[in-house]
C-alpha cells in the first residue's frame, strides 16, 4: 500500500503542474494520462469537444461487458493568481503533511489516487466479473461541459456502467444528491440619450434593476416556503445575481446593461417552470414598457449552461457500495453542482465520494492532507474484491 501512496503523491505532483484552467485546452494533461494508462496496458478513448482543444478520457479495465463501477474526476481547475499563495500554485509543495497546489483537493487528489491504483487494478483485471471504468472530464468548473458530452457518449454505447463514483472532496463521506444549476446571463438593450433628457432614452440599468428586483421577489417567495422534509441547506430553490456591468458615464442614459445570475433548483422543483415565469414577467411587464418608448429595446435571457440535479437515492446501488466497502455514515446532500447529475441521467447510480474537504475548494493555498490521500487509496483498493463478488 505504501508504494501506491508514494505513486499517488508523485502523480499529484505531475498533475498539479498542468495549469489546466477551465475553458482552456486540456490536451497536455490528457496526453500525460494517456501515456500513463498505455504504460500499464490500459486502452482509452478520447471524447472531444467541438473545437478539438479539450477532451474527456474514458477507459475500461476488466471484461468488456455491461455494468461495473466508473470512477470519475474532472481535469480542470479554477484560476489561481500567485498573490496570496505561499508557494507557486502550480507546483505541488508539502508542509507538515499537507500538499499545497491548485487542484490538489478539487480534484486532482482523487485523480492521482485513481491513477496510482491503475497498476493494481490492471494486475487483477482477469479476476473481475464486472469492469472498472475511468472517466475524466473537461470544463466541469465552467459548467459541466465535458460531462454533457460524456453523457452523449455513454448513451450511445451498447452497455454502460452501473455505478459512478465522482471523487469531489467530501471527506470520504457519501453525498447522494445535489441541486440543479441554471447559469444565466441577462442582457438589457435600452436606448441612449443625454441624462438631461431621460425621457428621450430607455435606461438599461433601470430596467436591469427592476428585473433584479423581480428575481429577488421570487427568491424570497421560495425561501418563505421551504420544504420541511428537504435535506438541503437551504431547503428551497435559490436565485442569485452575481455580477453586473452597464453604462458609460453619469450624464448618459445607458443603452446597455448585463448581469450574470443563477437558479439552483431543488431536485423536486421545476427549474424550467421558474425560468418560464421570469421570462413571462419580461414579456408582459418590462419589455412592453421599454418598447412603448423605443421599439428597438428589450431584454434577452440566455444560459451558459444548465446542469441537472442529482436526485438523492440513499438506498441506490452506489450508496450501497459505499456502505458495504467504506462507511455506514448516512448519505448526505449538498448544494454545489457536479458531473454526477449527467451520469444519473444516463441511468447510472451515482454517489459523490472523495478525499479532502469542500471548504478548501477554490481557495488560495488549496491543499489536501496526505492522510486523506491514504484514505482514498484504501477505499479504492477494496473495489476489485467487490467486483469479483455477486453484483448487487
C-alpha positions in Angstrom: 0.0 0.0 0.0 2.9 2.3 0.8 4.1 2.1 -2.8 0.7 3.1 -4.1 0.6 6.1 -1.8 4.1 7.2 -3.0 2.8 6.8 -6.5 -0.2 8.9 -5.9 2.0 11.7 -4.5 4.3 11.6 -7.5 1.3 11.6 -9.8 -0.3 14.5 -7.9 3.0 16.5 -8.3 2.8 16.0 -12.0 -0.9 16.7 -12.4 -0.8 20.0 -10.4 2.0 21.2 -12.7 -0.5 21.2 -15.6 -2.3 24.6 -15.4 -5.5 23.0 -16.7 -7.7 26.0 -16.1 -11.3 25.6 -17.2 -12.1 26.9 -20.6 -8.5 26.4 -21.9 -7.1 23.4 -23.9 -6.6 20.4 -21.6 -4.7 18.3 -24.2 -1.4 18.3 -22.3 -2.8 16.7 -19.2 -4.9 14.4 -21.4 -1.8 13.2 -23.2 0.0 12.7 -19.9 -2.8 10.5 -18.6 -2.9 8.6 -21.9 0.8 7.8 -21.6 0.3 6.6 -18.0 -2.5 4.3 -19.0 -0.7 3.0 -22.0 2.4 2.2 -19.9 0.1 -0.1 -17.9 -1.7 -1.7 -20.8 -5.0 0.2 -20.4 -6.5 1.4 -23.7 -8.5 4.6 -23.5 -10.7 6.7 -25.8 -10.9 10.5 -26.2 -14.3 12.2 -26.3 -13.5 15.6 -27.7 -15.4 18.9 -27.7 -16.4 20.5 -31.0 -13.2 22.5 -31.2 -10.9 19.5 -30.6 -9.0 21.6 -28.0 -10.5 19.8 -25.0 -11.3 16.1 -24.4 -12.7 13.7 -21.9 -11.0 10.3 -21.4 -12.8 7.0 -21.0 -11.0 3.8 -20.2 -12.1 0.3 -19.1 -10.2 -2.3 -17.1 -11.5 -5.8 -16.9 -14.2 -7.6 -19.0 -15.9 -6.0 -21.9 -19.4 -6.2 -20.6 -22.1 -4.0 -19.1 -22.2 -2.8 -15.5 -19.3 -2.2 -13.3 -18.1 0.9 -11.5 -17.0 4.1 -13.1 -14.5 6.4 -11.3 -14.9 9.9 -12.4 -12.8 13.1 -12.0 -12.7 16.4 -13.8 -9.3 17.5 -15.1 -9.9 21.3 -15.0 -9.2 23.7 -12.2 -10.3 27.3 -11.4 -7.7 30.0 -12.0 -5.0 30.8 -9.4 -3.4 34.2 -9.1 0.0 34.0 -7.3 -0.9 36.8 -4.9 -1.7 35.3 -1.5 -0.2 31.9 -2.2 2.8 30.9 -0.1 4.2 28.9 -2.9 3.7 28.5 -6.7 0.1 27.3 -7.1 1.1 25.1 -10.0 4.0 23.4 -8.1 2.9 20.9 -5.5 4.6 21.7 -2.2 4.4 19.8 1.1 4.3 21.3 4.5 3.6 19.4 7.7 1.7 16.6 5.9 -0.3 19.0 3.7 0.1 19.0 -0.1 -0.5 22.5 -1.5 -1.3 23.4 -5.1 -4.2 24.5 -7.3 -6.4 21.4 -7.8 -4.8 19.4 -5.0 -8.2 18.9 -3.4 -10.5 19.8 -6.3 -10.0 17.3 -7.6 -6.6 16.2 -8.7 -6.0 14.4 -5.4 -8.7 11.9 -6.3 -7.4 11.7 -9.8 -3.9 10.9 -8.6 -5.2 8.2 -6.3 -7.2 6.6 -9.1 -4.2 6.7 -11.5 -1.9 5.3 -8.8 -4.3 2.3 -8.4 -4.3 1.6 -12.2 -1.4 -0.9 -11.9 -3.2 -2.7 -9.1 -6.5 -2.7 -11.0 -4.8 -4.0 -14.1 -3.0 -6.7 -12.3 -6.3 -8.1 -11.1 -8.2 -7.5 -14.4 -8.6 -11.2 -15.1 -10.4 -11.7 -11.8 -13.1 -9.1 -12.4 -16.6 -10.2 -13.1 -17.5 -6.6 -13.9 -15.3 -3.8 -15.3 -13.8 -0.8 -13.7 -14.2 2.3 -15.8 -12.3 5.6 -15.7 -14.0 8.8 -16.8 -12.1 12.1 -16.8 -13.9 15.2 -17.9 -13.1 18.7 -19.1 -14.6 22.1 -18.1 -16.6 20.9 -15.1 -15.7 24.2 -13.3 -17.2 26.4 -16.0 -20.4 24.4 -16.5 -20.0 20.6 -16.6 -19.5 20.8 -20.4 -17.3 17.7 -20.5 -19.9 15.7 -18.6 -22.6 16.8 -21.0 -20.5 15.4 -23.9 -19.7 12.3 -22.0 -23.4 11.8 -21.3 -24.0 11.6 -25.1 -21.1 9.2 -25.4 -22.4 6.9 -22.6 -26.0 6.9 -24.0 -24.7 5.9 -27.4 -22.9 2.8 -26.0 -24.5 -0.6 -26.1 -23.6 -1.0 -22.5 -22.7 1.4 -19.7 -21.5 1.4 -16.1 -23.9 0.5 -13.3 -22.4 2.8 -10.7 -20.5 6.1 -10.8 -18.3 7.4 -8.0 -17.5 11.1 -8.6 -14.5 12.0 -6.5 -15.3 15.5 -5.4 -13.9 16.3 -1.9 -16.5 15.1 0.6 -14.2 14.0 3.4 -14.7 10.4 2.1 -18.4 10.6 3.3 -21.1 9.8 0.7 -23.1 12.5 -0.9 -26.1 11.3 -2.9 -27.9 14.4 -4.0 -27.3 18.0 -5.2 -29.3 20.8 -6.7 -29.5 21.6 -10.4 -27.9 24.7 -11.8 -29.2 27.3 -14.3 -26.3 29.6 -15.0 -27.8 32.6 -16.8 -27.0 35.9 -18.5 -29.4 38.8 -18.8 -28.7 41.4 -21.5 -30.8 44.6 -21.3 -30.9 46.6 -24.5 -32.0 50.2 -23.9 -31.7 53.4 -25.9 -29.1 56.1 -25.1 -29.8 59.8 -24.6 -28.4 62.7 -22.6 -29.2 62.5 -19.0 -30.8 65.9 -19.1 -33.5 64.4 -21.4 -34.0 60.9 -19.8 -37.5 60.6 -21.4 -35.7 60.5 -24.8 -34.0 57.2 -24.0 -34.6 53.9 -22.2 -32.4 53.4 -19.2 -31.0 49.8 -19.5 -29.7 49.9 -15.9 -33.1 50.9 -14.5 -34.7 48.0 -16.3 -31.9 45.6 -15.2 -32.5 46.7 -11.6 -36.2 46.1 -12.0 -35.6 42.6 -13.3 -33.2 42.0 -10.5 -35.8 43.2 -8.1 -38.3 40.7 -9.6 -35.7 37.9 -9.2 -35.3 38.9 -5.5 -39.0 38.7 -5.0 -39.2 35.2 -6.5 -36.2 34.2 -4.4 -37.8 35.5 -1.2 -41.1 33.8 -2.1 -39.3 30.4 -2.4 -37.4 31.0 0.8 -40.6 31.7 2.6 -41.9 28.2 1.7 -39.0 25.8 2.5 -39.6 22.1 2.1 -39.8 20.7 5.6 -38.5 17.3 4.5 -35.7 18.5 2.4 -32.1 17.6 3.4 -30.7 20.5 1.5 -29.2 23.7 3.0 -31.0 25.8 2.4 -34.2 23.7 1.9 -35.5 25.7 -1.0 -34.6 26.8 -4.6 -32.3 29.8 -4.6 -31.7 32.6 -7.1 -28.6 34.8 -7.0 -27.3 37.7 -9.1 -23.5 37.6 -9.0 -22.1 40.2 -11.5 -23.3 43.3 -13.3 -22.0 45.9 -15.7 -23.5 48.7 -17.7 -23.4 52.4 -18.7 -20.6 54.7 -19.7 -21.0 58.0 -17.7 -23.3 59.5 -15.1 -24.7 62.0 -17.6 -25.6 59.4 -20.3 -28.8 57.3 -20.2 -27.2 53.9 -20.6 -28.2 51.8 -23.6 -26.9 48.5 -22.3 -26.6 46.5 -19.1 -25.7 42.9 -18.5 -25.7 40.8 -15.4 -24.9 37.2 -14.6 -27.2 35.2 -12.4 -28.2 31.7 -11.5 -31.0 29.5 -10.2 -30.2 26.4 -8.1 -33.5 24.4 -8.1 -34.1 21.6 -5.6 -34.4 18.2 -7.5 -38.2 18.3 -6.8 -38.6 21.8 -8.2 -39.1 22.5 -11.9 -36.4 24.9 -12.9 -37.8 25.3 -16.4 -41.1 26.5 -15.0 -39.3 29.0 -12.7 -37.4 30.3 -15.7 -40.5 30.5 -17.8 -42.2 32.6 -15.1 -39.3 35.0 -15.2 -39.5 35.2 -18.9 -43.2 35.9 -18.7 -42.6 38.9 -16.5 -40.2 40.2 -19.0 -42.6 39.7 -21.9 -45.7 41.1 -20.3 -44.4 43.8 -18.0 -40.9 45.1 -18.6 -40.5 44.7 -22.4 -43.8 46.3 -23.3 -42.9 49.4 -21.3 -39.5 49.6 -22.9 -40.8 49.2 -26.4 -43.6 51.7 -25.9 -40.8 54.3 -25.7 -38.4 52.8 -28.2 -39.1 49.8 -30.5 -35.5 48.5 -30.6 -35.2 47.8 -26.9 -35.7 44.7 -24.9 -34.3 42.0 -22.6 -32.6 38.8 -23.7 -32.1 35.9 -21.3 -29.6 33.2 -22.3 -28.0 30.4 -20.4 -24.3 29.5 -20.3 -25.2 26.1 -19.0 -28.0 24.2 -17.4 -26.8 21.1 -15.5 -29.2 18.5 -13.9 -29.7 17.8 -10.3 -28.6 14.6 -8.6 -31.7 13.1 -7.1 -31.0 11.6 -3.7 -31.0 7.8 -3.8 -29.8 6.9 -0.3 -30.6 3.2 -0.9 -29.4 3.1 -4.5 -26.6 0.8 -5.8 -23.9 3.4 -5.5 -24.8 4.2 -1.9 -24.9 0.5 -1.0 -21.4 0.1 -2.5 -20.1 2.8 -0.2 -21.9 1.3 2.8 -20.6 -2.2 2.0 -17.0 -1.1 1.4 -16.3 2.0 3.4 -18.8 3.6 5.9 -22.3 3.2 7.2 -22.5 7.0 7.8 -25.9 8.3 6.5 -25.5 9.7 2.9 -25.8 13.4 2.7 -26.5 16.1 0.1 -25.0 19.4 -0.8 -25.9 22.4 -3.0 -22.9 22.7 -5.2 -23.1 21.1 -8.7 -21.1 18.1 -10.0 -20.9 16.0 -13.1 -22.9 13.4 -11.2 -26.3 14.6 -12.4 -25.4 13.8 -16.0 -24.3 10.3 -15.0 -27.6 9.7 -13.2 -29.5 11.0 -16.2 -27.7 8.3 -18.2 -29.2 5.6 -15.9 -26.1 5.2 -13.7 -26.5 5.0 -9.9 -24.2 7.8 -8.7 -22.5 8.8 -5.4 -20.1 11.7 -4.7 -17.2 10.5 -2.6 -13.7 11.8 -2.5 -10.8 12.9 -0.3 -10.5 16.4 1.2 -13.0 19.0 2.4 -15.2 21.2 0.2 -14.3 24.2 2.3 -10.8 24.1 0.6 -12.2 24.2 -2.9 -11.2 27.2 -5.0 -9.3 28.7 -2.1 -5.9 30.4 -2.0 -3.3 27.9 -0.7 -5.6 25.0 -1.6 -4.4 21.7 -0.1 -5.1 18.1 0.6 -3.7 16.1 3.5 -1.5 13.1 2.9 -3.7 11.2 5.3 -6.7 12.0 3.1 -5.0 10.6 0.0 -4.2 7.5 2.1 -7.8 7.0 3.0 -8.9 7.4 -0.6 -6.4 4.8 -1.8 -7.6 2.5 1.0 -11.1 2.7 -0.4 -10.1 2.2 -4.0 -8.1 -0.8 -3.1 -11.3 -2.5 -2.0 -13.1 -2.1 -5.3 -11.6 -5.1 -7.2 -12.8 -7.5 -4.5 -16.2 -6.0 -4.7 -16.2 -6.5 -8.5 -15.5 -10.2 -8.1 -18.3 -10.8 -5.7 -22.0 -11.2 -6.5 -23.1 -8.0 -8.1 -25.8 -6.1 -6.2 
